């Protein structure tokens, strides 16, 4: 069972999704301590997107969106100067209940987890939409005709696209906040159709590396 008191790593342009891997480079002292504490415990770190205007209070506690995703440290490399390269594996979506008083250098929050279950109707809906989504990817995002191996589950495909497509952070946040994978798939299709119709496509835009 996941602990409901987690360290929070607020970032200005990163949104983590369940089942997706996220590489991170940790250099700031307070977040190095966060990583050390996490490694000594359950290896969990919550990723939350910073709200616009965060740079006016970058050294303090700028506002974050209440919905984030907790990840498990699946790979860790400590560099000679104390920095870390690590990989998080997205585990579960959460909603912040309250932030704890700053007893530590980094932020912590009590959270409620939001389990995203797929019903049979959800799976049928996503399966019907997947071909349309793949067509949009070839025209809007410059991805090949079959961008993902066929053995990936629908959840893995939709969440990976939501995280790795070259979208604005607030767009990825809106996708994370959708109630389940089926709705996320529909919202992603709507977003890509809007980009297609508005002519915002730029050559070279596609999956972020």
C-alpha positions in Angstrom: 0.0 0.0 0.0 1.3 3.4 -1.0 2.1 5.9 1.8 -0.1 9.0 1.8 2.6 11.3 3.0 5.1 11.8 0.1 7.9 14.2 -0.9 6.8 16.6 -3.6 9.2 17.5 -6.4 7.6 20.6 -8.1 8.7 21.2 -11.7 7.9 23.9 -14.2 7.5 21.8 -17.3 7.2 18.1 -16.3 4.1 16.0 -15.9 4.4 12.3 -14.9 1.8 9.7 -15.9 1.2 6.3 -14.4 3.2 3.5 -16.1 5.6 5.9 -17.8 9.3 6.4 -17.1 10.7 9.8 -16.4 14.5 10.5 -16.3 15.5 13.3 -14.0 18.7 15.1 -13.1 18.7 16.3 -9.5 21.2 19.1 -8.6 19.6 21.4 -6.1 20.6 20.7 -2.5 17.1 20.4 -1.0 16.1 17.9 -3.7 19.4 15.9 -3.3 18.3 15.5 0.4 14.8 14.5 -0.9 16.3 11.7 -3.0 18.5 10.5 -0.1 15.5 10.3 2.2 13.4 8.6 -0.5 16.1 5.9 -1.0 16.2 5.3 2.7 12.4 4.7 2.7 10.0 3.6 0.1 11.7 5.2 -3.0 8.6 7.2 -3.8 8.6 10.8 -5.1 5.6 12.8 -6.2 5.9 15.0 -9.3 3.7 18.1 -9.4 3.5 20.8 -12.0 4.2 24.4 -10.9 1.5 26.9 -11.6 2.3 29.9 -13.8 4.2 32.6 -11.9 6.3 30.1 -10.0 9.5 31.9 -10.9 8.5 34.8 -8.6 9.0 32.5 -5.7 11.4 29.9 -7.1 13.4 29.5 -3.8 10.2 29.3 -1.6 7.0 27.3 -2.0 5.4 28.4 -5.3 1.9 27.1 -6.0 1.5 23.7 -7.6 -1.4 22.0 -9.3 -3.2 19.7 -6.8 -3.2 16.7 -9.2 0.1 14.9 -9.7 1.6 11.5 -10.0 3.9 9.6 -7.6 6.8 7.7 -9.1 9.1 4.9 -7.9 12.8 5.3 -8.2 13.7 2.5 -10.6 17.3 3.6 -11.4 19.7 5.8 -9.5 23.2 7.1 -10.2 25.0 9.3 -7.7 27.6 11.6 -9.3 30.9 12.5 -7.6 29.7 16.0 -6.7 26.5 14.7 -5.0 24.1 15.3 -7.9 21.8 12.4 -9.0 20.6 11.0 -12.3 17.5 8.9 -11.7 14.6 7.4 -13.4 11.1 7.4 -12.0 8.4 4.9 -12.9 5.0 6.5 -12.7 2.9 4.5 -10.2 -0.4 6.3 -9.3 -2.1 9.6 -9.8 -2.7 11.6 -6.6 -4.6 14.7 -5.4 -2.9 16.9 -2.7 -5.0 17.1 0.5 -2.7 19.5 2.3 1.0 20.4 2.3 2.9 19.7 5.5 4.6 22.5 7.4 8.2 22.9 6.2 10.0 20.7 8.7 12.4 19.6 6.0 14.2 21.5 3.2 11.9 20.0 0.5 8.2 20.0 0.3 5.9 17.1 1.5 2.2 16.6 1.1 -0.6 14.4 2.4 -2.4 13.0 -0.7 -5.3 10.9 -1.8 -4.6 8.4 -4.6 -6.8 8.3 -7.7 -6.8 4.8 -9.1 -7.5 4.7 -12.8 -9.3 1.5 -13.6 -10.3 0.5 -17.1 -13.7 -1.0 -17.5 -14.7 -3.2 -20.4 -16.5 -0.2 -21.9 -13.4 1.9 -21.5 -11.3 -0.6 -23.3 -13.7 -0.8 -26.2 -13.8 3.0 -26.4 -10.0 3.3 -26.4 -9.6 0.5 -28.9 -12.0 2.3 -31.3 -10.2 5.6 -30.9 -6.7 4.2 -31.2 -6.6 4.1 -35.0 -7.9 7.6 -35.2 -5.3 8.7 -32.7 -2.5 7.1 -34.7 -3.6 8.8 -37.9 -3.5 12.2 -36.1 0.0 11.4 -34.9 1.2 11.0 -38.5 -0.2 14.4 -39.5 0.2 16.5 -36.4 3.2 15.1 -34.6 5.5 13.8 -37.3 5.5 10.3 -35.9 5.8 7.1 -38.0 2.7 5.2 -39.0 3.2 2.7 -36.1 4.9 4.8 -33.4 4.4 2.2 -30.6 4.9 -1.6 -30.5 1.6 -3.4 -30.8 2.3 -5.3 -27.6 1.9 -2.2 -25.5 -1.4 -1.9 -23.6 -3.9 0.9 -24.4 -3.1 2.5 -21.0 0.7 2.5 -21.8 0.2 4.0 -25.2 -2.2 6.8 -24.1 -0.1 7.7 -21.0 3.2 7.6 -22.9 1.8 9.9 -25.7 0.4 12.3 -23.1 3.8 12.5 -21.4 6.1 12.5 -24.4 4.3 14.4 -27.2 5.6 17.9 -27.6 2.7 19.6 -25.8 2.6 22.6 -23.5 2.9 21.7 -19.8 -0.6 22.9 -19.1 -1.9 20.7 -21.8 -0.2 17.7 -20.3 -1.6 18.7 -16.9 -5.1 18.8 -18.3 -4.6 15.3 -19.7 -3.4 14.0 -16.4 -6.5 15.4 -14.7 -8.9 13.6 -17.0 -10.9 10.9 -15.2 -9.3 7.8 -16.5 -7.5 6.6 -19.6 -10.6 6.5 -21.9 -11.3 10.2 -21.2 -7.6 11.0 -21.5 -7.6 9.3 -24.9 -10.6 11.4 -26.1 -9.1 14.6 -24.7 -5.8 13.8 -26.5 -7.6 13.3 -29.8 -9.5 16.6 -29.3 -6.2 18.4 -28.6 -4.5 17.0 -31.7 -7.5 17.7 -33.9 -7.5 21.3 -32.6 -3.8 21.6 -33.5 -4.4 20.1 -36.9 -7.3 22.4 -37.7 -5.6 25.5 -36.4 -2.5 25.0 -38.5 -0.2 25.1 -35.5 1.8 22.2 -36.8 5.5 23.0 -37.2 7.9 20.7 -39.0 10.0 18.7 -36.6 7.5 18.8 -33.7 6.8 15.3 -32.5 7.9 13.2 -29.6 10.1 14.9 -27.1 13.5 13.3 -26.5 
